[in-house]
Amino acid sequence: MSFVVAALYHFFDFPHFERMRAPLLEELTARSICGSLLITPEGINGTIAGSRQAMHEFLAYLKNDVIKSDFDYKESFCETKPFKRTKVRLKKETISIGEKVSLKKVGTYVSAHEWNALIDDPETIIIDARNRYEVHLGTFERAHNPDIRTFKKLPAYVRNTLDPAKHKKIATFCTGGIRCEKFSAWMLDQGFEEVYHLKGGILKYLEEIPESESRWQGECYVFDERIAVGHGLAASQTATLCAAREHTLTQSDQAQPHYVQDEHCPYCYPQKNAATAANLLLPA
């Protein structure tokens, strides 16, 4: 069976979201759809997978009975089941940047086909809004890597690095669009006047832009068993996670001396080795 994988999010007023947890879970399990949905007062976010017919029915249900409007989602495909379970979780926010943000005004959407011209402009400051383990597998040419462990660390990076009076043109991106949309709204709140974000995220770009025209380098981390996808949203044949599931690993990483499958990788080995040495020094 081939699985259709849908990455989706939509910001909308959802005051009675808690009441919808059970119905949503029932709709998913009845169609044997796996994956995770997160529902909040400000909207919905998640990645789910199932058969073509099941996904068609469930996405129609979301549109007509839950969101009650059209919404964007990104599709890719997988030959093996990409999630082990089916979950619907309740949260206060779809994604938290750690500070209060008004979503009434967000940055300017830029389509995948307009993105190259924007980031080719030398005046554009390009910010990858993802976490460091995601960026490790791939990013856009000239993009700044904030080197953050969580999305909530992004505001501190901006305050330490950028100045609204000097940095006039900002372009930001993330996997599917949700983080960079909220980040763009936060940037506007901080006084940055010209803020753009990639509509549909990296996934839409990799789906629509031919590799020969692409500014993307590497692969895009995804939150399922595929680990990463490349151009055309083809599942990675090389990317993996370390045994501790704390580091993403490229093919080059796996060729390093301190990579031992199911034991340690070049990044966690120094800490593991230090911990082992410390234990040997402890009194019996």
C-alpha positions in Angstrom: 0.0 0.0 0.0 1.2 3.5 -0.9 0.6 6.1 1.8 -0.4 9.7 1.0 1.3 12.0 3.6 -0.3 15.4 4.2 1.4 18.1 6.1 -1.1 20.8 7.1 -1.8 23.8 9.3 -4.3 26.6 9.4 -4.7 29.5 11.8 -8.3 30.2 12.6 -10.5 31.0 15.6 -11.2 27.6 17.2 -12.7 28.4 20.7 -14.3 25.0 21.2 -11.3 23.0 20.1 -11.3 20.7 23.1 -14.7 19.3 22.1 -13.3 18.3 18.8 -10.5 16.0 20.1 -12.7 12.9 20.3 -14.6 13.4 17.0 -11.3 14.1 15.1 -9.6 11.0 16.6 -12.7 8.9 15.7 -12.6 10.2 12.1 -8.9 9.4 11.8 -9.0 5.9 13.3 -12.2 4.9 11.3 -10.2 5.5 8.1 -6.9 3.9 9.4 -5.1 7.2 9.2 -1.9 7.4 11.2 0.0 10.5 12.4 -0.6 13.4 14.7 -2.9 16.4 14.8 -2.4 19.3 17.3 -5.5 21.4 17.9 -5.5 24.8 19.7 -7.6 27.9 20.2 -5.7 29.5 17.3 -6.0 26.6 14.8 -4.7 23.2 13.7 -1.3 21.7 12.8 -0.1 18.2 12.0 1.1 15.5 9.6 -1.1 12.5 8.8 -0.9 9.6 6.4 -3.3 7.1 4.9 -4.7 5.7 1.7 -5.8 8.1 -1.1 -9.5 7.6 -0.5 -9.1 7.9 3.3 -7.2 11.2 3.0 -9.6 12.6 0.5 -12.5 11.9 2.9 -10.7 13.2 6.0 -9.4 16.4 4.4 -13.0 17.1 3.1 -14.2 16.6 6.7 -11.7 19.1 8.0 -12.7 21.6 5.4 -16.4 21.3 5.7 -17.0 20.5 9.4 -13.9 21.7 11.4 -12.1 24.6 9.7 -15.1 25.5 7.5 -13.0 27.1 4.8 -10.4 26.1 2.2 -6.9 25.5 3.6 -3.5 24.6 2.2 -1.7 21.3 2.7 1.3 19.6 1.2 1.2 16.0 -0.1 4.0 13.6 -0.5 4.1 9.8 -0.7 5.6 6.9 1.2 5.7 3.1 0.5 5.9 2.2 4.2 3.8 3.4 7.1 5.4 6.6 8.2 3.8 6.8 11.7 3.4 4.2 14.4 0.3 5.7 16.1 -2.7 8.1 15.6 -2.9 11.0 18.0 -4.9 14.2 18.5 -3.4 16.5 21.1 -4.7 19.6 22.8 -2.3 22.6 23.2 -2.5 26.3 24.0 -0.8 27.3 20.7 -0.2 25.6 17.4 3.4 26.5 17.7 4.9 28.7 20.4 7.6 31.3 19.8 7.8 31.9 23.6 6.3 35.4 23.4 2.9 37.0 22.7 2.3 37.4 19.0 -0.6 39.0 17.1 -1.5 36.9 14.0 -3.8 39.7 12.6 -0.8 40.8 10.5 1.7 38.4 9.1 4.6 38.8 6.6 4.1 38.8 2.9 3.6 35.3 1.4 6.1 34.4 -1.4 5.3 31.5 -3.6 7.8 28.8 -4.4 8.2 30.2 -7.9 8.9 33.7 -6.6 11.3 32.6 -3.9 14.5 32.4 -5.9 14.3 36.0 -7.0 13.8 37.1 -3.4 16.7 35.2 -1.9 19.0 36.0 -4.9 18.7 39.7 -3.9 21.9 40.6 -2.0 19.8 43.0 0.2 17.7 40.1 1.5 18.6 38.6 4.9 17.5 35.0 4.8 16.7 33.3 8.1 16.1 29.6 8.6 13.4 29.4 11.3 14.0 25.7 12.1 16.0 24.0 14.8 19.7 23.1 14.4 19.1 19.4 13.9 16.8 20.2 11.0 19.2 22.7 9.4 22.0 20.1 9.6 20.5 18.1 6.8 20.0 21.0 4.4 19.0 24.6 3.9 18.9 27.4 1.3 21.9 29.1 -0.2 23.0 32.1 1.9 20.5 31.3 4.7 21.5 32.3 8.2 21.4 29.4 10.7 20.3 30.7 14.1 21.7 27.5 15.7 18.7 27.1 18.0 17.5 24.0 19.9 13.9 25.2 20.0 11.7 27.7 18.1 11.3 29.6 21.4 15.0 30.6 21.1 14.5 32.4 17.8 13.6 35.8 19.4 16.8 36.0 21.3 18.8 35.2 18.2 17.1 38.1 16.3 17.6 40.6 19.2 21.3 39.7 19.3 21.9 39.6 15.6 19.5 41.9 13.7 18.4 45.6 13.8 15.2 46.8 12.3 16.9 50.1 11.4 19.7 48.3 9.5 18.2 45.1 8.2 15.3 46.2 6.0 14.5 43.1 4.0 13.9 39.8 5.8 13.0 36.4 4.2 12.2 33.4 6.4 11.2 29.8 5.8 10.5 26.5 7.6 9.4 23.0 6.7 5.7 23.5 6.0 5.1 27.2 6.6 3.6 27.4 10.2 6.8 28.5 12.0 7.8 31.1 9.5 4.3 32.5 9.4 4.2 33.1 13.2 7.8 34.2 13.1 7.0 36.8 10.4 4.2 38.2 12.5 6.6 38.4 15.5 9.2 40.2 13.3 6.6 42.8 12.3 5.7 43.3 16.0 9.4 44.0 16.6 9.5 46.8 14.1 10.9 45.0 11.0 8.9 46.5 8.1 9.6 44.3 5.1 9.2 40.6 6.1 8.6 37.7 3.7 7.9 34.0 4.2 7.8 31.0 1.9 4.2 29.9 1.3 3.9 26.2 1.8 7.4 26.0 3.2 10.4 24.0 2.0 8.1 21.1 1.1 6.1 23.1 -1.4 9.4 24.5 -2.9 10.9 21.0 -3.3 7.7 19.8 -4.9 7.4 22.6 -7.4 10.9 23.8 -8.3 13.0 21.6 -10.6 16.4 20.6 -9.1 18.2 22.4 -11.9 16.7 25.7 -10.8 16.8 25.1 -7.1 18.6 27.1 -4.4 18.1 24.3 -1.9 21.2 22.4 -0.7 20.8 19.0 1.0 17.6 17.4 2.2 14.7 18.5 4.3 14.0 16.9 7.7 10.5 15.7 8.1 8.8 14.6 11.3 8.1 10.9 10.4 9.9 7.7 9.8 11.2 8.9 6.4 13.6 11.3 8.3 14.0 13.5 5.3 12.9 14.2 1.7 14.7 15.7 -1.3 13.7 17.3 -4.6 10.4 16.0 -5.8 9.7 15.0 -2.2 11.5 11.7 -2.7 12.2 10.0 0.6 15.8 10.1 1.6 17.9 7.0 1.1 20.7 8.1 3.3 19.6 10.4 6.2 19.1 8.9 9.6 18.9 9.7 13.3 21.6 8.8 15.9 20.8 6.1 18.5 19.8 8.8 21.0 17.5 10.4 18.4 19.1 13.8 19.2 21.1 14.3 16.0 20.3 14.1 12.3 23.0 12.4 10.3 24.0 12.8 6.7 25.8 10.1 4.7 29.1 11.9 5.5 28.3 11.8 9.2 27.8 8.0 9.0 31.2 7.6 7.4 33.0 9.2 10.4 35.0 7.0 12.8 32.8 7.8 15.8 29.6 6.7 14.1 28.5 3.2 15.3 25.0 2.3 14.4 22.6 1.9 17.4 25.4 3.1 19.7 26.6 6.6 19.1 27.3 9.2 16.4 30.1 11.8 15.9 28.1 14.4 17.8 27.0 12.4 20.9 30.2 10.4 21.2 32.2 13.1 23.0 29.6 13.5 25.7 29.1 9.8 26.0 32.8 9.2 26.2 33.2 11.9 28.8 30.3 10.5 30.9 31.9 7.0 30.8 35.3 8.4 31.9 33.6 10.3 34.8 31.9 7.1 35.9 35.2 5.3 36.0 36.6 7.9 38.4 33.7 7.5 40.8 34.6 5.6 44.0 33.3 2.0 44.2 
